[in-house]
Amino acid sequence: MVNIREIKQEDIERVKYICIQTADEKAKTDKATGEIIANTYSTYYVREEPETCFVLEDDGLVVGYIICSTNVKKFKKNFRKVDLREIKKIKNSAGIENWFIPVPYIICKCIYPAHLHINLLEAYQGKGYGTELMNTLLSRLREKGVKGVMLLAAESNKGAVRFYKRHGFKTFVTAFGGVAMGKKL
């Protein structure tokens, strides 16, 4: 049975696995690259802001997630203090590059104080589960009084960009192969 529930700390390894499996091919074949991507795009959220993170389960196995930060200041501080240290241990230059990860969120925090990441294993895509996850998160953000949420996507990921547009996200910047999208709540 497929269901959505709030994330638990013990879900982190499965979330990291899904993050890697839904990234590019190099993340799947190169262990260091996969660990860098997982530490960049998943660990902070589960550890620091689980109240705005949800998983999709199929018979008890996590097969997808939506994770969100609503506190840019906390994200910047703890991502740089904790997660970057782990990333630098894997590859120092990746730690330096990822120091900039919080910058778009800092710039946009007045209009879009929250940001999200969503990933589902391929077998669960295109079946409405992404919509269910998105609706669950957006409902929680509205309950918390969050006025807007943003995300970054690869411009080449046309399916994801279409998905976000269907859910009311508007593109506000396209640069360096990426798309920044936001939705006012």
Contact map, one row per residue, 1 for C-alpha under 8 A:
11100000000000000000000000000000000000000000000000000000111000000000000000000000000000000000000000000000000000000000000000000000000000000000000000000000000000000000000000000000000000000
11110000000000000000000000000000000000000000000000000001111000000000000000000000000000000000000000000000000000000000000000000000000000000000000000000000000000000000000000000000000000000
11111000000000000000000000000000000000000000000000000001110000000000000000000000000000000000000000000000000000000000000000000000000000000000000000000000000000000000000000000000000000000
01111100000000000000000000000000000000000000000000000111100000000000000000000000000000000000000000000000000000000000000000000000000010000000000000000000000000000000000000000000000000000
00111110000000000000000000000000000000000000000000000111100000000000000000000000000000000000000000000000000000000000000000000000000000000000000000000000000000000000000000000000000000000
00011111000000000000000000000000000000000000000001111110000000000000000000000000000000000000000000000000000000000000000000000000000000000000000000000000000000000000000000000000000000000
00001111101000000000000000000000000000000000010001101110000000000000000000000000000000000000000000000000000000000000000000000000000000000000000000000000000000000000000000000000000000000
00000111111100000000000000000000000000000000010001000000000000000000000000000000000000000000000000000000000000000000000000000000000000000000000000000000000000000000000000000000000000000
00000011111100000000000000000000000000000000011001000000000000000000000000000000000000000000000000000000000000000000000000000000000000000000000000000000000000000000000000000000000000000
00000001111110000000000000000000000000000000000000000000000000000000000000000000000000000000000000000000000000000000000000000000000000000000000000000000000000000000000000000000000000000
00000011111111100000000000000000000000000000000000000000000001000000000000000000000000000000000000000000000000000000000000000000000000000000000000000000000000000000000000000000000000000
00000001111111110000000000000000000000000110010000000000000000000000000000000000000000000000000000000000000000000000000000000000000000000000000000000000000000000000000000000000000000000
00000000011111111000000000000000000000000000000000000000000000000000000000000000000000000000000000000000000000000000000000000000000000000000000000000000000000000000000000000000000000000
00000000001111111100000000000000000000000000000000000000000001000000000000000000000000000000000000000000000000000000000000000000000000000000000000000000000000000000000000000000000000000
00000000001111111110000000000000000000000100000000000000000001011000000000000000000000000000000000000000000000000000000000000000000000000000000000000000000000000000000000000000000000000
00000000000111111111000000000000001001100110000000000000000000000000000000000000000000000000000000000000000000000000000000000000000000000000000000000000000000000000000000000000000000000
00000000000011111111100000000000000001000000000000000000000000000000000000000000000000000000000000000000000000000000000000000000000000000000000000000000000000000000000000000000000000000
00000000000001111111110000000000000000000000000000000000000000110000000000000000000000000000000000000000000000000000001110000000000000000000000000000000000000000000000000000000000000000
00000000000000111111111000000000000011001100000000000000000000000000000000000000000000000000000000000000000000000000001000000000000000000000000000000000000000000000000000000000000000000
00000000000000011111111100110000011011000000000000000000000000000000000000000000000000000000000000000000000000000000000000000000000000000000000000000000000000000000000000000000000000000
00000000000000001111111100110000000000000000000000000000000000000000000000000000000000000000000000000000000000000000000010000000000000000000000000000000000000000000000000000000000000000
00000000000000000111111100000000000000000000000000000000000000000000000000000000000000000000000000000000000000000000001111000000000000000000000000000000000000000000000000000000000000000
00000000000000000011111110110000000010000000000000000000000000000000000000000000000000000000000000000000000000000000000000000000000000000000000000000000000000000000000000000000000000000
00000000000000000001111111110000000000000000000000000000000000000000000000000000000000000000000000000000000000000000000000000000000000000000000000000000000000000000000000000000000000000
00000000000000000000001111111000000000000000000000000000000000000000000000000000000000000000000000000000000000000000000000000000000000000000000000000000000000000000000000000000000000000
00000000000000000000000111111100110000000000000000000000000000000000000000000000000000000000000000000000000000000000000000000000000000000000000000000000000000000000000000000000000000000
00000000000000000001101111111111111010000000000000000000000000000000000000000000000000000000000000000000000000000000000000000000000000000000000000000000000000000000000000000000000000000
00000000000000000001101111111110010000000000000000000000000000000000000000000000000000000000000000000000000000000000000000000000000000000000000000000000000000000000000000000000000000000
00000000000000000000000011111110010000000000000000000000000000000000000000000000000000000000000000000000000000000000000000000000000000000000000000000000000000000000000000000000000000000
00000000000000000000000001111111110000000000000000000000000000000000000000000000000000000000000000000000000000000000000000000000000000000000000000000000000000000000000000000000000000000
00000000000000000000000000111111111000000000000000000000000000000000000000000000000000000000000000000000000000000000000000000000000000000000000000000000000000000000000000000000000000000
00000000000000000000000000100111111100000000000000000000000000000000000000000000000000000110000000000000000000000000000000000000000000000000000000000000000000000000000000000000000000000
00000000000000000000000001100111111110000000000000000000000000000000000000000000000000000000000000000000000000000000000000000000000000000000000000000000000000000000000000000000000000000
00000000000000000001000001111111111111000000000000000000000000000000000000000000000000000000000000000000000000000000000000000000000000000000000000000000000000000000000000000000000000000
00000000000000010001000000100011111111100000000000000000000000000000000000000000000000100100000000000000000000000000000000000000000000000000000000000000000000000000000000000000000000000
00000000000000000000000000000001111111110000000000000000000000000000000000000000000000100100010000000000000000000000000000000000000000000000000000000000000000000000000000000000000000000
00000000000000000011001000100000111111111000000000000000000000000000000000000000000000000000000000000000000000000000000000000000000000000000000000000000000000000000000000000000000000000
00000000000000011011000000000000011111111110000000000000000000000000000000000000000000000000000000000000000000000000000000000000000000000000000000000000000000000000000000000000000000000
00000000000000010000000000000000001111111111000000000000000000000000000000000000001001100000000000000000000000000000000000000000000000000000000000000000000000000000000000000000000000000
00000000000000000000000000000000000111111111000000000000000000000000000000000000001100100000000001000000000000000000000000000000000000000000000000000000000000000000000000000000000000000
00000000000000000010000000000000000011111111000000000000000000000000000000000000000000000000000000000000000000000000100000000000000000000000000000000000000000000000000000000000000000000
00000000000100110010000000000000000001111111110000000000000000000010000000000000000000000000000000000000000000000000000000000000000000000000000000000000000000000000000000000000000000000
00000000000100010000000000000000000001111111111000000000000000000000000000000000001000000000000000000000000000000000000000000000000000000000000000000000000000000000000000000000000000000
00000000000000000000000000000000000000111111111110000000000000000000000000100110001000000000000000000000000000000000000000000000000000000000000000000000000000000000000000000000000000000
00000000000000000000000000000000000000000111111111001000000000000011100000000000000000000000000000000000000000000000000000000000000000000000000000000000000000000000000000000000000000000
00000011100100000000000000000000000000000111111111001000000000000010000000000000000000000000000000000000000000000000000000000000000000000000000000000000000000000000000000000000000000000
00000000100000000000000000000000000000000011111111000000000000000000000000000000000000000000000000000000000000000000000000000000000000000000000000000000000000000000000000000000000000000
00000000000000000000000000000000000000000001111111000000000000000000000000000000000000000000000000000000000000000000000000000000000000000000000000000000000000000000000000000000000000000
00000000000000000000000000000000000000000001111111111000000000000001110000000000000000000000000000000000000000000000000000000000000000000000000000000000000000000000000000000000000000000
00000111100000000000000000000000000000000000111111111100000000000010000000000000000000000000000000000000000000000000000000000000000000000000000000000000000000000000000000000000000000000
00000110000000000000000000000000000000000000000011111000000000000000000000000000000000000000000000000000000000000000000000000000000000000000000000000000000000000000000000000000000000000
00000100000000000000000000000000000000000000000011111100000000000011110000000000000000000000000000000000000000000000000000000000000000001001100000000000000000000000000000000000000000000
00000110000000000000000000000000000000000000110011111110000000001111000000000000000000000000000000000000000000000000000000000000000000001000000000000000000000000000000000000000000000000
00011110000000000000000000000000000000000000000001011111000000001110000000000000000000000000000000000000000000000000000000000000000010011000000000000000000000000000000000000000000000000
00011110000000000000000000000000000000000000000000001111100001111100000000000000000000000000000000000000000000000000000000000000000010000000000000000000000000000000000000000000000000000
01111000000000000000000000000000000000000000000000000111110001111000000000000000000000000000000000000000000000000000000000000000100010000000000000000000000000000000000000000000000000000
11111000000000000000000000000000000000000000000000000011111111110000000000000000000000000000000000000000000000000000000000000000000000000000000000000000000000000000000000000000000000000
11100000000000000000000000000000000000000000000000000001111111100000000000000000000000000000000000000000000000000000000000000000000000000000000000000000000000000000000000000000000000000
11000000000000000000000000000000000000000000000000000000111110000000000000000000000000000000000000000000000000000000000000000000000000000000000000000000000000000000000000000000000000000
00000000000000000000000000000000000000000000000000000000111111000000000000000000000000000000000000000000000000000000000000000000000000000000000000000000000000000000000000000000000000000
00000000000000000000000000000000000000000000000000000000111111100000000000000000000000000000000000000000000000000000000000000000000000000000000000000000000000000000000000000000000000000
00000000001001100000000000000000000000000000000000000011110111111000000000000000000000000000000000000000000000000000000000000000000000000000000000000000000000000000000000000000000000000
00000000000000000100000000000000000000000000000000000011110011111000000000000000000000000000000000000000000000000000000110010000000000000000000000000000000000000000000000000000000000000
00000000000000100100000000000000000000000000000000000011100001111100000000000000000000000000000000000000000000000000011110010000000000000000000000000000000000000000000000000000000000000
00000000000000100000000000000000000000000000000000001111000001111110000000000000000000000000000000000000000000000000011100000000000010000000000000000000000000000000000000000000000000000
00000000000000000000000000000000000000000000000000001110000000011111000000000000000000000000000000000000000000000001111000000000000011001000000000000000000000000000000000000000000000000
00000000000000000000000000000000000000000100110001011100000000001111100000000000000000000000000000000000000000000001110000000000000000000000000000000000000000000000000000000000000000000
00000000000000000000000000000000000000000000100010011000000000000111110000000000000000000000000000000000000000000111100000000000000000000000000000000000000000000000000000000000000000000
00000000000000000000000000000000000000000000100010010000000000000011111100100000000000000000000000000000000000000111000000000000000000000000000000000000000000000000000000000000000000000
00000000000000000000000000000000000000000000000010010000000000000001111100000000000000000000000000000000000000001110000000000000000000000000000001000000000000000000000000000000000000000
00000000000000000000000000000000000000000000000000000000000000000000111111100000000000000000000000000000000000001100000000000000000000000000000000000000000000000000000000000000000000000
00000000000000000000000000000000000000000000000000000000000000000000111111110000000000000000000000000100110010001100000000000000000000000000000000000000000000000000000000000000000000000
00000000000000000000000000000000000000000000000000000000000000000000001111111000000000000000000000000000010000000000000000000000000000000000000000000000000000000000000000000000000000000
00000000000000000000000000000000000000000000000000000000000000000000001111111100000000000000000000000000000000000000000000000000000000000000000000000000000000000000000000000000000000000
00000000000000000000000000000000000000000001000000000000000000000000101111111110000000000000000000000100000000000000000000000000000000000000000000000000000000000000000000000000000000000
00000000000000000000000000000000000000000000000000000000000000000000000111111111000000000000000000000100000000000000000000000000000000000000000000000000000000000000000000000000000000000
00000000000000000000000000000000000000000000000000000000000000000000000011111111100000000000000000000000000000000000000000000000000000000000000000000000000000000000000000000000000000000
00000000000000000000000000000000000000000001000000000000000000000000000001111111111000000000000000000000000000000000000000000000000000000000000000000000000000000000000000000000000000000
00000000000000000000000000000000000000000001000000000000000000000000000000111111111100000000000000000000000000000000000000000000000000000000000000000000000000000000000000000000000000000
00000000000000000000000000000000000000000000000000000000000000000000000000011111111110000000000000100000000000000000000000000000000000000000000000000000000000000000000000000000000000000
00000000000000000000000000000000000000000000000000000000000000000000000000001111111110000000000000000000000000000000000000000000000000000000000000000000000000000000000000000000000000000
00000000000000000000000000000000000000000000000000000000000000000000000000000111111111000000000000000000000000000000000000000000000000000000000000000000000000000000000000000000000000000
00000000000000000000000000000000000000110011000000000000000000000000000000000111111111100000000000000000000000000000000000000000000000000000000000000000000000000000000000000000000000000
00000000000000000000000000000000000000010000000000000000000000000000000000000011111111110000001001100000000000000000000000000000000000000000000000000000000000000000000000000000000000000
00000000000000000000000000000000000000000000000000000000000000000000000000000001111111111000001000000000000000000000000000000000000000000000000000000000000000000000000000000000000000000
00000000000000000000000000000000000000100000000000000000000000000000000000000000011111111100000000000000000000000000000000000000000000000000000000000000000000000000000000000000000000000
00000000000000000000000000000000001100110000000000000000000000000000000000000000001111111111011000000000000000000000000000000000000000000000000000000000000000000000000000000000000000000
00000000000000000000000000000000000000000000000000000000000000000000000000000000000111111111111100000000000000000000000000000000000000000000000000000000000000000000000000000000000000000
00000000000000000000000000000000000000000000000000000000000000000000000000000000000011111111000000000000000000000000000000000000000000000000000000000000000000000000000000000000000000000
00000000000000000000000000000001001100000000000000000000000000000000000000000000000001111111000000000000000000000000000000000000000000000000000000000000000000000000000000000000000000000
00000000000000000000000000000001000000000000000000000000000000000000000000000000000000111111111000000000000000000000000000000000000000000000000000000000000000000000000000000000000000000
00000000000000000000000000000000000000000000000000000000000000000000000000000000000000111111111100000000000000000000000000000000000000000000000000000000000000000000000000000000000000000
00000000000000000000000000000000000000000000000000000000000000000000000000000000000000010011111110000000000000000000000000000000000000000000000000000000000000000000000000000000000000000
00000000000000000000000000000000000100000000000000000000000000000000000000000000000000110011111111000000000000000000000000000000000000000000000000000000000000000000000000000000000000000
00000000000000000000000000000000000000000000000000000000000000000000000000000000000110110011111111100000000000000000000000000000000000000000000000000000000000000000000000000000000000000
00000000000000000000000000000000000000000000000000000000000000000000000000000000000000010001111111110000000000000000000000000000000000000000000000000000000000000000000000000000000000000
00000000000000000000000000000000000000000000000000000000000000000000000000000000000000000000111111111000000000000000000000000000000000000000000000000000000000000000000000000000000000000
00000000000000000000000000000000000000010000000000000000000000000000000000000000000100000000011111111000000000000000000000000000000000000000000000000000000000000000000000000000000000000
00000000000000000000000000000000000000000000000000000000000000000000000000000001000100000000001111111100000000000000000000000000000000000000000000000000000000000000000000000000000000000
00000000000000000000000000000000000000000000000000000000000000000000000000000000000000000000000111111110000000000000000000000000000000000000000000000000000000000000000000000000000000000
00000000000000000000000000000000000000000000000000000000000000000000000000000000000000000000000011111111000000000000000000000000000000000000000000000000000000000000000000000000000000000
00000000000000000000000000000000000000000000000000000000000000000000000100110000000000000000000000111111110000000000000000000000000000000000000000000000000000000000000000000000000000000
00000000000000000000000000000000000000000000000000000000000000000000000000000000000000000000000000011111111000000000000000000000000000000000000000000000000000000000000000000000000000000
00000000000000000000000000000000000000000000000000000000000000000000000000000000000000000000000000001111111100000000000000000000000000000000000000000000000000000000000000000000000000000
00000000000000000000000000000000000000000000000000000000000000000000000100000000000000000000000000000111111110011110000000000000000000000000000000000100000000000000000000000000000000000
00000000000000000000000000000000000000000000000000000000000000000000000110000000000000000000000000000111111110000000000000000000000000000000000000000000000000000000000000000000000000000
00000000000000000000000000000000000000000000000000000000000000000000000000000000000000000000000000000011111111000000000000000000000000000000000000000000000000000000000000000000000000000
00000000000000000000000000000000000000000000000000000000000000000000000000000000000000000000000000000001111111111000000000000000000000000000000000000000000000000000000000000000000000000
00000000000000000000000000000000000000000000000000000000000000000000000100000000000000000000000000000000111111111100000000000000000000000000000000000000000000000000000000000000000000000
00000000000000000000000000000000000000000000000000000000000000000000000000000000000000000000000000000000001111111000000000000000000000000000000000000000000000000000000000000000000000000
00000000000000000000000000000000000000000000000000000000000000000000000000000000000000000000000000000000000111111000000000000000000000000000000000110000000000000000000000000000000000010
00000000000000000000000000000000000000000000000000000000000000000000000000000000000000000000000000000000100111111110000000000000000000000000000000111100000000000000000000000000000001110
00000000000000000000000000000000000000000000000000000000000000000000011100000000000000000000000000000000100111111110000000000000000000000000000001111100000000000000000000000000000000000
00000000000000000000000000000000000000000000000000000000000000000001111100000000000000000000000000000000100010011111000000000000000000000000000001011100000000000000000000000000000000000
00000000000000000000000000000000000000000000000000000000000000000001110000000000000000000000000000000000100000011111100000000000000000000000000000001110000000000000000000000000000000000
00000000000000000000000000000000000000000000000000000000000000000111100000000000000000000000000000000000000000000111110000000000000000000000000000001110000000000000000000000000000000000
00000000000000000000000000000000000000001000000000000000000000000111000000000000000000000000000000000000000000000011111000000000000000000000000000000010000000000000000000000000000000000
00000000000000000000000000000000000000000000000000000000000000011110000000000000000000000000000000000000000000000001111100000000010000000000000000000000000000000000000000000000000000000
00000000000000000110010000000000000000000000000000000000000000011100000000000000000000000000000000000000000000000000111110000000010000000000000000000000000000000000000000000000000000000
00000000000000000100010000000000000000000000000000000000000000111000000000000000000000000000000000000000000000000000011111111000010000000000000000000000000000000000000000000000000000000
00000000000000000100110000000000000000000000000000000000000000110000000000000000000000000000000000000000000000000000001111111000000000000000000000000000000000000000000000000000000000000
00000000000000000000010000000000000000000000000000000000000000000000000000000000000000000000000000000000000000000000000111111000000000000000000000000000000000000000000000000000000000000
00000000000000000000000000000000000000000000000000000000000000000000000000000000000000000000000000000000000000000000000111111000000000000000000000000000000000000000000000000000000000000
00000000000000000000000000000000000000000000000000000000000000110000000000000000000000000000000000000000000000000000000111111110100000000000000000000000000000000000000000000000000000000
00000000000000000000000000000000000000000000000000000000000000000000000000000000000000000000000000000000000000000000000111111111110000000000000000000000000000000000000000000000000000000
00000000000000000000000000000000000000000000000000000000000000000000000000000000000000000000000000000000000000000000000000011111110000000000000000000000000000000000000000000000000000000
00000000000000000000000000000000000000000000000000000000000000000000000000000000000000000000000000000000000000000000000000011111110000000000000000000000000000000000000000000000000000000
00000000000000000000000000000000000000000000000000000000000000000000000000000000000000000000000000000000000000000000000000001111111100000000000000000000000000000000000000000000000000000
00000000000000000000000000000000000000000000000000000001000000000000000000000000000000000000000000000000000000000000000000011111111110000000000000000000000000000000000000000000000000000
00000000000000000000000000000000000000000000000000000000000000000000000000000000000000000000000000000000000000000000011100001111111111000000000000000000000000000000000000000000000000000
00000000000000000000000000000000000000000000000000000000000000000000000000000000000000000000000000000000000000000000000000000001111111100000000000000000000000000000001000000000000000000
00000000000000000000000000000000000000000000000000000000000000000000000000000000000000000000000000000000000000000000000000000001111111110000000000000000000000000000000000000000000000000
00010000000000000000000000000000000000000000000000000111000000001100000000000000000000000000000000000000000000000000000000000000111111111000000000000000000000000000000000000000000000000
00000000000000000000000000000000000000000000000000000000000000000100000000000000000000000000000000000000000000000000000000000000011111111100000000000000000000000000000000000000000000000
00000000000000000000000000000000000000000000000000000000000000000000000000000000000000000000000000000000000000000000000000000000001111111110000000000000000000000000000000000000000000000
00000000000000000000000000000000000000000000000000000100000000000000000000000000000000000000000000000000000000000000000000000000000111111111000000000000000000000000000000000000000000000
00000000000000000000000000000000000000000000000000011100000000000100000000000000000000000000000000000000000000000000000000000000000011111111100000000000000000000000000000000000000000000
00000000000000000000000000000000000000000000000000000000000000000000000000000000000000000000000000000000000000000000000000000000000001111111110000000000000000000000000000000000000000001
00000000000000000000000000000000000000000000000000000000000000000000000000000000000000000000000000000000000000000000000000000000000000111111111000000000000000000000000000000000000000000
00000000000000000000000000000000000000000000000000010000000000000000000000000000000000000000000000000000000000000000000000000000000000011111111100000000000000000000000000000000000000000
00000000000000000000000000000000000000000000000000010000000000000000000000000000000000000000000000000000000000000000000000000000000000001111111111000000000000000000000000000000000000000
00000000000000000000000000000000000000000000000000000000000000000000000000000000000000000000000000000000000000000000000000000000000000000111111111100000000000000000000000000000000000001
00000000000000000000000000000000000000000000000000000000000000000000000000000000000000000000000000000000000000000000000000000000000000000011111111000000000000000000000000000000000000000
00000000000000000000000000000000000000000000000000000000000000000000000000000000000000000000000000000000000000000000000000000000000000000001111111000000000000000000000000000000000000000
00000000000000000000000000000000000000000000000000000000000000000000000000000000000000000000000000000000000000000000000000000000000000000000111111100000000000000000000000000000000000000
00000000000000000000000000000000000000000000000000000000000000000000010000000000000000000000000000000000000000001100000000000000000000000000111111111000000000000000000000000000000000001
00000000000000000000000000000000000000000000000000000000000000000000000000000000000000000000000000000000000000111000000000000000000000000000010011111000000000000000000000000000000000011
00000000000000000000000000000000000000000000000000000000000000000000000000000000000000000000000000000000000000111100000000000000000000000000000001111100000000000000000000000000000001111
00000000000000000000000000000000000000000000000000000000000000000000000000000000000000000000000000000000000000011111000000000000000000000000000001111110000000000000000000000000000001111
00000000000000000000000000000000000000000000000000000000000000000000000000000000000000000000000000000000100000011111000000000000000000000000000000011111000000000000000010000000000111100
00000000000000000000000000000000000000000000000000000000000000000000000000000000000000000000000000000000000000000011100000000000000000000000000000001111100000000000000000000000000111000
00000000000000000000000000000000000000000000000000000000000000000000000000000000000000000000000000000000000000000000000000000000000000000000000000000111110000000000000000000000011110000
00000000000000000000000000000000000000000000000000000000000000000000000000000000000000000000000000000000000000000000000000000000000000000000000000000011111010011000000000000000011110000
00000000000000000000000000000000000000000000000000000000000000000000000000000000000000000000000000000000000000000000000000000000000000000000000000000001111110000000000000000000111000000
00000000000000000000000000000000000000000000000000000000000000000000000000000000000000000000000000000000000000000000000000000000000000000000000000000000111111001000000000000100111000000
00000000000000000000000000000000000000000000000000000000000000000000000000000000000000000000000000000000000000000000000000000000000000000000000000000000011111000000000000000000110000000
00000000000000000000000000000000000000000000000000000000000000000000000000000000000000000000000000000000000000000000000000000000000000000000000000000000111111111000000000000000000000000
00000000000000000000000000000000000000000000000000000000000000000000000000000000000000000000000000000000000000000000000000000000000000000000000000000000001111111100000000000000000000000
00000000000000000000000000000000000000000000000000000000000000000000000000000000000000000000000000000000000000000000000000000000000000000000000000000000000011111110000000000000000000000
00000000000000000000000000000000000000000000000000000000000000000000000000000000000000000000000000000000000000000000000000000000000000000000000000000000100011111111000000000000000000000
00000000000000000000000000000000000000000000000000000000000000000000000000000000000000000000000000000000000000000000000000000000000000000000000000000000101011111111100000000000000000000
00000000000000000000000000000000000000000000000000000000000000000000000000000000000000000000000000000000000000000000000000000000000000000000000000000000000001111111110000000000000000000
00000000000000000000000000000000000000000000000000000000000000000000000000000000000000000000000000000000000000000000000000000000000000000000000000000000000000111111111000000000000000000
00000000000000000000000000000000000000000000000000000000000000000000000000000000000000000000000000000000000000000000000000000000000000000000000000000000000000011111111110000000000010000
00000000000000000000000000000000000000000000000000000000000000000000000000000000000000000000000000000000000000000000000000000000000000000000000000000000000000001111111111000000000000000
00000000000000000000000000000000000000000000000000000000000000000000000000000000000000000000000000000000000000000000000000000000000000000000000000000000000000000111111110000000000000000
00000000000000000000000000000000000000000000000000000000000000000000000000000000000000000000000000000000000000000000000000000000001000000000000000000000000000000011111110000000000000000
00000000000000000000000000000000000000000000000000000000000000000000000000000000000000000000000000000000000000000000000000000000000000000000000000000000000000000001111111000000000000100
00000000000000000000000000000000000000000000000000000000000000000000000000000000000000000000000000000000000000000000000000000000000000000000000000000100000000000001111111100000000011100
00000000000000000000000000000000000000000000000000000000000000000000000000000000000000000000000000000000000000000000000000000000000000000000000000000000000000000000100111110000000011100
00000000000000000000000000000000000000000000000000000000000000000000000000000000000000000000000000000000000000000000000000000000000000000000000000000000000000000000000011111100001111000
00000000000000000000000000000000000000000000000000000000000000000000000000000000000000000000000000000000000000000000000000000000000000000000000000000000000000000000000001111100001111000
00000000000000000000000000000000000000000000000000000000000000000000000000000000000000000000000000000000000000000000000000000000000000000000000000000000000000000000000000111110001110000
00000000000000000000000000000000000000000000000000000000000000000000000000000000000000000000000000000000000000000000000000000000000000000000000000000000001000000000000000111111111100000
00000000000000000000000000000000000000000000000000000000000000000000000000000000000000000000000000000000000000000000000000000000000000000000000000000000000000000000000000001111111000000
00000000000000000000000000000000000000000000000000000000000000000000000000000000000000000000000000000000000000000000000000000000000000000000000000000000000000000000000000000111110000000
00000000000000000000000000000000000000000000000000000000000000000000000000000000000000000000000000000000000000000000000000000000000000000000000000000000011100000000000000000111111000000
00000000000000000000000000000000000000000000000000000000000000000000000000000000000000000000000000000000000000000000000000000000000000000000000000000001111100000000000000000111111100000
00000000000000000000000000000000000000000000000000000000000000000000000000000000000000000000000000000000000000000000000000000000000000000000000000000001111000000000000000111110111110000
00000000000000000000000000000000000000000000000000000000000000000000000000000000000000000000000000000000000000000000000000000000000000000000000000000111100000000000000000111100011111000
00000000000000000000000000000000000000000000000000000000000000000000000000000000000000000000000000000000000000000000000000000000000000000000000000000111100000000001000011111000001111100
00000000000000000000000000000000000000000000000000000000000000000000000000000000000000000000000000000000000000010000000000000000000000000000000000011110000000000000000011110000000111110
00000000000000000000000000000000000000000000000000000000000000000000000000000000000000000000000000000000000000010000000000000000000000000000000000011100000000000000000111000000000011111
00000000000000000000000000000000000000000000000000000000000000000000000000000000000000000000000000000000000000110000000000000000000000000000000000111000000000000000000000000000000001111
00000000000000000000000000000000000000000000000000000000000000000000000000000000000000000000000000000000000000000000000000000000000000000100010001111000000000000000000000000000000000111
